[in-house]
Amino acid sequence: MPNPLKRKLEEIEDELEAKIQKKSDGAEQEFGDEDEPVWCLKKAQLEKPTRQCPYLDTIDRSVLDFDFEKLCSVSLQHTNVYACMVCGKYFQGRGTNTHAYTHALDTEHHVFLNLSTLKFYCLPDNYEIIDPSLEDIQYVLKPVYTKKMVKKVDQLQSGVRAFDGSIYFPGLMGLNNIKANDYSNVVFHALSHVTPLRNYFLDEENYSMLKRPPGDKLALLPQRFGELIRKLWNPRAFKSHVSPHEMLQAVVECSNKKFQIIQQSDANDFMQFFLNTLHIALNGTKKSSSSIIYKTFRGKLRQYSRKVLPMNVSEEAKATLAETDEFKEQATEVPFLTLAMDLPDAPLYRDELLQNIIPQIPLGTLFEKYNGIKETEYKTYNENFTRRHEVIVLPDYLLLKYNRFQKNEWFVEKNPTIVNFPITNVDLFDCLTAEAKEKHKYTTYDLIANIVHDNKPESGSYRVQILHPGTQKWYELEDLHVKEILPQTITLAECYIQIWKLNKKLTREQRAGEEAPEYTEMTSAANAAQTASLTGQSDILSK
């Protein structure tokens, strides 16, 4: 017995074909006839959702990948795009003259998903499919988190199994390195473990209704970053990795091609650009409470600047100049998102065994720059200044950047100094001003993310070490590779960017007697072993 719904659809198609033939111009309709008023009315009368579709068993979840740009594989258009549930390809429209309709007739692939409305349709019959078994596909395309789910994100202590059989931890999914975008992957991974920032972007309602000027390309950045964060923390993924393709395309557009997918860039430069641009895209102002970026990372310094007296004048002239306003010390308050840590210069000469020396320095020595006492000289082309700094406001999450790269007239030089630091209980009480010490109850920080640069500046690569909140274990992520590491190995690498979390549970007095994890001795031994291997002296140490 013929299907009456299909018979009515054939009658409508015959009417439309006759109508098209009567047109004098004979122009082809690129998107089919679904936009015609008559067609829309009759189509609405026929499109009744059904729970009975004989083609649901043709869906192949293993080929579905929603990480790439949502555009038609034939026309390269972004509007009205559908994904074929059998082969995973994207096609435009579902009318009679559209690419999705043609694909359904040519290949007998019948189930399609609208990537905007998340509705399933059967082509060429053109009816909506409603089936609870398809909910997992909708969730992979657009993960949704309730407030209760957001609160429980950090409580997961065991891995979950993806559809492809791999086991992963939500938040520790590998990011695909398309060509040379490892500099951005490590930044995305590190920022995805900053709890306030992550929770903000897990809830799409926080930024979906932001108003930006018409045609503003920055409006795309929060949407794409939110999609990436939700996919990284998805506990029901089909695979254990994510492709940041759409996120990177938004970065390329918003940065005017300064940061690209096919060209290596500096991770710190990218992080500074990304945080500041994201702050503007979220309608942030100069106020510290204007966006989630400033609320999370912004602190404040007091900077004392003094012009250096000239050396070629007498002592009397120096005393006279010191009393003038030009050479008096001036204090200004400067907000910051990142604290720059100056590494000592690498030694120029080899040791007595003709081997290169790998210098080491404790983190506490680098923080002396911000104790308000130590002066640092800054040279310009015609004047020299000395500056000292002290902290007024501590941020909830502290970004540290180690100045490893220095560009001269010929090439970029990398400083190989190893920084020795504890991964917990770093106290910044001595860096605060007198009045700030009274206001800040909590002053200790714990490390949550460590971005490392390996090898030479031109041919090097990035990796990130992250503390998983649920298991309290450290993991190292390098593109698609995720592995568990020991805390003892964190200080052995050439750290470049670090994210520290302010501990708001215990004061510095309560943490004064806190025993550090049992990695101090192992770290010292591992440091010696690494230095020996780098200098070729491992055989001497073994003796």
C-alpha positions in Angstrom: 0.0 0.0 0.0 1.6 3.3 -1.0 2.5 5.8 1.6 -0.1 8.8 1.6 2.5 11.2 3.0 5.0 10.3 0.3 2.2 10.7 -2.4 1.3 14.2 -1.1 5.0 15.1 -1.2 5.3 14.0 -4.8 2.2 16.1 -5.8 3.8 19.2 -4.1 7.1 18.5 -6.0 5.2 18.3 -9.3 3.5 21.6 -8.6 6.8 23.3 -7.8 8.5 21.9 -10.9 5.7 23.3 -13.0 6.0 26.6 -11.3 9.8 26.8 -11.9 9.4 26.0 -15.6 7.1 29.0 -16.0 9.8 31.4 -14.8 11.2 33.4 -17.7 14.7 33.7 -16.3 15.2 30.0 -15.7 17.7 30.7 -13.0 18.6 27.9 -10.7 17.8 28.1 -7.1 20.9 27.5 -5.0 19.2 26.6 -1.8 16.1 24.7 -3.1 12.5 25.8 -2.8 12.1 25.5 0.9 12.1 29.3 1.2 9.1 29.8 -1.2 6.0 30.8 0.7 3.8 28.1 -0.9 6.4 25.5 -0.2 6.9 26.6 3.4 3.1 26.3 4.1 2.7 22.9 2.6 5.9 21.7 4.0 4.8 22.7 7.5 1.6 20.8 7.0 3.5 17.6 6.1 6.4 17.8 8.5 4.9 16.0 11.5 7.4 14.5 13.9 7.3 10.8 14.0 8.8 8.2 16.3 8.9 5.5 13.6 11.9 5.7 11.3 13.2 2.6 9.6 16.7 4.0 9.0 17.9 4.6 12.6 20.0 1.5 12.4 22.1 3.1 9.6 23.5 5.7 12.0 27.3 5.3 12.4 28.5 7.1 15.5 32.1 6.2 14.9 32.3 8.6 11.9 30.6 11.6 13.6 32.9 14.5 14.3 31.4 17.9 15.2 34.7 19.7 16.0 35.2 21.1 12.5 33.7 24.2 11.0 30.0 23.9 10.3 29.9 24.4 6.5 28.6 22.5 3.5 31.2 20.2 2.0 29.9 21.1 -1.5 28.9 24.8 -1.5 31.1 25.8 1.5 28.1 27.8 2.9 27.5 28.2 6.6 23.7 28.6 6.6 21.2 25.7 7.1 23.9 23.0 7.4 23.0 19.4 8.1 25.3 16.5 9.1 24.8 13.1 7.5 24.5 10.5 10.3 25.8 7.7 8.1 29.0 9.2 6.6 29.5 12.3 8.8 29.7 14.8 6.0 28.1 18.2 6.1 25.6 19.3 3.5 23.4 22.4 3.0 19.6 22.4 3.1 17.0 19.7 2.9 14.8 20.9 0.1 14.4 19.1 -3.2 17.3 20.9 -5.0 19.7 21.0 -2.1 22.9 19.1 -1.6 21.6 17.2 1.4 18.6 16.0 -0.6 20.9 15.0 -3.5 23.2 13.2 -1.2 20.3 11.2 0.3 19.2 10.1 -3.2 22.7 9.2 -4.5 24.0 7.3 -1.5 20.8 6.2 0.2 21.8 7.9 3.4 18.6 9.0 5.1 19.2 10.4 8.6 20.4 14.0 8.9 21.0 16.3 11.8 20.5 20.1 11.7 23.6 21.5 13.3 21.8 24.7 14.5 18.4 23.4 15.8 19.7 19.9 16.8 16.7 18.3 15.1 16.9 15.0 13.1 15.3 14.6 9.7 14.8 11.7 7.3 15.5 12.5 3.7 14.2 12.5 1.0 10.9 11.9 2.8 11.5 15.1 4.8 10.0 14.3 8.2 11.4 15.0 11.6 12.6 12.1 13.7 12.0 12.0 17.4 13.7 9.2 19.2 15.4 9.1 22.7 18.2 7.0 21.4 19.5 10.0 19.5 20.0 12.2 22.6 23.6 11.2 23.0 24.5 12.6 19.5 22.8 15.9 20.4 24.8 16.0 23.6 28.1 15.5 21.8 27.3 18.2 19.4 26.2 20.6 22.1 27.0 19.6 25.7 24.7 21.2 28.3 25.7 21.6 31.9 23.3 22.4 34.8 24.4 24.2 37.9 24.5 20.9 39.8 26.6 19.4 37.1 29.1 22.3 37.2 29.5 21.8 40.9 30.2 18.1 40.5 32.8 18.5 37.7 35.8 18.5 40.1 34.5 15.5 42.1 35.0 12.8 39.4 37.8 10.5 40.6 37.6 7.8 37.9 37.9 7.8 34.2 35.0 7.4 31.8 34.8 5.3 28.6 34.3 7.0 25.3 32.3 5.5 22.5 35.5 4.3 20.7 36.5 2.3 23.8 39.2 4.7 25.1 39.2 5.8 28.7 39.7 9.4 29.6 39.2 12.0 32.4 36.9 14.9 31.6 39.2 18.0 31.3 42.2 15.9 30.3 41.2 15.3 26.7 43.9 15.6 24.0 43.8 18.5 21.6 44.6 17.9 18.0 47.7 19.6 16.6 46.6 20.6 13.1 50.0 21.7 12.1 51.8 24.1 14.4 49.2 25.1 17.0 50.8 23.4 20.1 51.4 26.9 21.5 47.7 27.5 21.7 46.8 24.0 22.8 48.7 24.3 26.1 47.1 27.7 26.8 43.6 26.2 26.3 44.4 23.3 28.5 45.8 25.4 31.3 42.9 27.9 31.2 40.4 25.1 31.2 41.5 24.1 34.7 41.0 27.6 36.2 37.8 26.9 38.1 36.0 30.3 37.9 36.8 30.6 34.2 35.8 27.1 33.5 32.5 27.3 35.4 31.7 30.5 33.7 32.1 29.1 30.2 30.4 25.8 31.0 27.1 27.7 31.4 26.3 29.1 28.0 23.7 31.5 29.5 26.5 33.6 31.0 27.7 34.9 27.6 25.2 33.8 24.9 23.2 37.0 25.2 26.1 39.5 25.1 25.5 42.5 22.9 28.3 43.5 20.6 28.3 46.1 17.7 27.0 44.7 14.4 29.7 42.9 12.4 32.1 42.8 15.4 34.3 39.7 14.9 35.1 39.6 18.6 31.6 38.3 19.3 32.7 34.9 18.0 35.6 34.4 20.5 33.5 33.7 23.7 31.2 31.4 21.8 34.0 29.3 20.4 35.9 29.2 23.6 32.8 28.1 25.5 32.2 25.3 23.0 35.8 24.1 23.5 35.6 24.2 27.3 32.3 22.3 27.2 33.7 19.6 24.9 36.9 19.3 27.0 34.8 18.5 30.1 32.3 16.4 28.3 31.8 13.1 30.2 29.8 11.5 27.3 32.2 12.0 24.4 32.5 9.7 21.4 36.3 10.0 21.4 39.0 10.9 23.9 40.3 13.9 22.0 39.0 17.3 20.7 40.0 19.3 17.6 40.2 23.1 18.3 39.6 23.9 14.7 36.8 26.3 15.1 38.4 27.9 18.1 41.6 28.5 16.2 39.8 30.0 13.2 38.2 32.5 15.5 41.7 33.3 16.9 43.1 33.8 13.4 40.3 36.2 12.5 40.3 38.1 15.8 44.1 38.5 15.7 44.2 39.6 12.1 46.3 36.5 11.3 49.0 37.3 13.9 48.4 33.9 15.4 47.9 31.2 12.9 47.3 27.4 12.7 50.2 26.7 10.4 52.9 28.9 12.1 54.5 28.5 15.5 54.1 31.4 17.9 55.0 32.3 21.4 52.7 30.8 24.0 53.0 33.8 26.4 52.2 36.3 23.6 49.2 34.2 22.7 48.0 34.0 26.3 48.2 37.8 26.8 46.4 38.4 23.5 43.7 35.8 24.2 42.9 37.0 27.8 42.8 40.7 26.9 40.7 40.1 23.7 38.4 37.8 25.6 38.0 40.5 28.3 37.0 43.0 25.6 34.6 40.5 23.9 32.9 40.0 27.2 32.2 43.8 27.3 34.9 44.3 30.0 36.0 47.7 31.1 38.9 49.0 33.2 37.2 47.9 36.4 38.5 44.7 38.0 34.9 43.4 38.4 33.9 44.0 34.8 34.6 40.5 33.4 35.4 37.0 34.6 39.0 37.5 33.2 39.7 40.5 35.5 37.9 38.9 38.4 40.1 35.8 38.2 43.6 37.0 37.1 43.9 40.7 37.8 46.1 42.0 40.6 47.7 45.3 41.4 51.3 46.5 41.9 52.8 49.7 43.3 55.7 50.7 41.2 58.5 53.1 42.3 60.4 54.6 39.4 63.5 56.8 39.6 65.6 58.2 36.9 69.3 57.3 37.2 71.7 60.2 37.8 74.3 60.8 35.0 77.7 59.4 35.7 79.8 62.2 34.0 78.9 64.9 36.5 80.4 65.9 39.9 79.1 64.8 43.3 77.7 68.3 44.0 75.9 68.3 40.7 74.4 64.8 41.5 73.2 66.1 44.8 71.6 69.1 43.2 69.9 66.9 40.5 68.6 64.5 43.1 66.5 67.2 44.6 64.8 68.0 41.3 61.4 66.6 40.4 62.9 64.8 37.4 65.1 62.6 39.5 62.8 62.1 42.4 61.2 58.7 43.0 57.6 58.5 41.7 55.1 55.9 42.8 52.3 54.6 40.6 49.7 51.8 40.9 49.8 49.4 38.0 47.3 46.6 37.4 48.6 43.3 36.0 47.4 40.0 34.6 50.9 38.4 34.6 54.0 38.8 36.7 57.2 38.6 34.8 60.1 36.7 36.4 63.6 37.7 35.3 66.0 34.8 35.0 69.7 35.3 35.5 71.9 35.3 32.5 73.3 31.9 31.5 77.0 31.4 32.0 79.2 32.1 29.0 82.0 29.7 29.9 82.2 25.9 30.5 83.2 24.4 33.8 86.6 22.7 34.6 85.5 19.6 32.8 84.7 21.5 29.6 81.0 20.9 30.0 78.1 23.3 29.7 76.7 24.4 33.1 72.9 24.3 33.6 72.2 27.1 36.0 69.5 26.7 38.7 67.8 29.3 40.8 65.1 29.1 43.5 61.7 30.7 43.0 62.0 32.7 46.2 65.0 34.5 44.7 63.0 35.6 41.7 60.2 36.9 43.9 62.6 39.3 45.5 61.9 41.6 42.5 58.5 42.3 44.0 59.5 42.7 47.7 59.6 46.6 47.4 63.3 46.7 48.3 65.2 45.3 45.4 65.8 47.7 42.5 65.9 46.7 38.9 67.5 48.8 36.2 65.7 49.4 32.9 67.6 50.9 30.0 66.2 52.9 27.2 67.9 54.4 24.2 68.6 57.7 26.0 67.7 57.3 29.7 68.1 54.7 32.5 65.5 54.0 35.2 65.5 52.0 38.4 62.3 50.5 39.6 61.1 48.5 42.5 57.8 46.8 42.9 55.5 45.6 45.7 52.1 44.0 45.5 48.9 45.8 46.6 46.3 43.2 45.5 46.8 39.5 45.1 44.7 37.8 42.4 42.8 34.6 43.0 44.8 33.0 40.2 48.4 34.2 39.7 50.0 34.0 36.2 53.8 33.8 36.2 55.8 34.2 33.0 59.5 33.4 33.0 61.5 35.6 30.6 63.4 32.8 28.8 63.5 34.2 25.3 65.5 37.3 24.3 65.7 38.6 20.8 68.9 40.2 19.6 69.9 41.6 16.2 70.4 38.1 14.7 68.3 35.5 16.4 66.2 34.5 19.4 68.2 33.3 22.3 66.7 30.9 25.0 67.8 31.0 28.7 68.1 27.3 29.9 68.0 28.2 33.7 66.1 25.6 35.8 63.8 27.2 38.4 63.5 25.2 41.6 60.1 25.7 43.2 57.7 23.8 45.5 54.3 22.9 44.0 52.4 23.9 47.1 52.5 26.6 49.8 54.3 29.4 48.0 53.9 32.4 50.3 53.8 36.0 48.9 53.3 37.7 52.2 56.7 39.4 51.9 55.8 40.9 48.5 52.8 42.8 49.9 52.8 46.4 51.1 52.3 47.2 54.8 48.6 48.1 54.4 48.0 45.1 52.0 49.4 42.7 54.6 46.6 43.7 57.0 43.9 43.3 54.3 45.0 39.9 52.9 44.1 37.0 55.1 45.3 34.4 52.6 48.7 34.7 50.9 49.8 31.2 49.9 49.5 29.7 46.4 49.4 26.2 45.0 50.5 25.2 41.5 47.7 23.9 39.1 49.3 24.3 35.7 52.8 24.4 34.3 53.6 25.2 30.6 57.0 23.9 29.5 59.0 24.7 26.4 61.4 22.1 25.1 64.4 22.3 22.7 65.5 25.4 20.7 63.4 28.5 20.2 62.8 28.0 16.5 62.2 24.2 16.5 60.9 23.7 20.0 57.5 22.5 21.2 55.2 23.1 24.1 53.6 20.8 26.7 51.6 21.4 29.8 51.5 19.7 33.2 48.1 19.9 35.0 46.8 18.9 38.4 43.6 17.0 38.0 41.2 18.2 40.7 39.3 15.0 41.2 42.2 12.6 41.6 44.8 15.2 42.8 47.3 13.6 40.4 49.5 15.3 37.9 49.1 14.7 34.1 51.2 15.9 31.2 49.4 16.8 28.0 51.2 17.2 24.7 48.7 17.6 21.9 46.9 14.2 21.7 49.2 12.5 24.2 48.0 12.4 27.8 50.0 10.6 30.5 50.3 10.6 34.3 53.5 12.0 35.8 55.1 12.2 39.2 55.2 15.5 40.9 59.0 15.1 41.2 59.4 15.7 37.5 57.6 19.0 37.3 60.6 21.1 38.5 63.0 19.4 36.1 61.7 21.0 32.9 62.2 24.5 31.6 59.0 26.1 32.9 57.7 29.0 30.8 54.2 29.9 32.1 52.6 28.9 35.4 49.2 29.3 37.0 49.0 29.3 40.8 45.8 29.1 42.8 45.3 31.2 46.0 44.5 28.9 48.9 41.5 30.3 50.7 41.1 27.5 53.1 44.2 27.9 55.3 46.1 31.0 56.3 49.8 31.3 56.1 50.0 30.7 59.9 48.0 27.5 59.6 50.2 26.3 56.7 53.5 27.2 58.4 53.8 23.7 59.9 52.5 22.0 56.8 54.7 19.2 55.6 55.5 19.4 52.0 54.9 16.3 49.9 57.7 13.8 49.9 59.3 15.0 46.8 62.0 17.4 48.1 64.8 14.8 48.3 63.7 13.1 45.1 63.6 16.4 43.3 67.1 17.3 44.4 68.3 13.9 43.2 66.4 14.1 40.0 67.7 17.6 39.4 71.3 16.4 39.8 70.6 13.5 37.5 69.1 15.7 34.8 72.0 18.2 35.1 74.4 15.4 34.8 72.7 14.0 31.7 72.6 17.4 30.1 76.3 18.0 30.8 77.5 14.5 30.0 78.5 13.7 33.5 76.1 10.9 34.4 79.0 8.4 34.5 80.8 10.5 37.1 77.8 10.8 39.3 77.2 7.0 39.1 80.7 6.4 40.5 
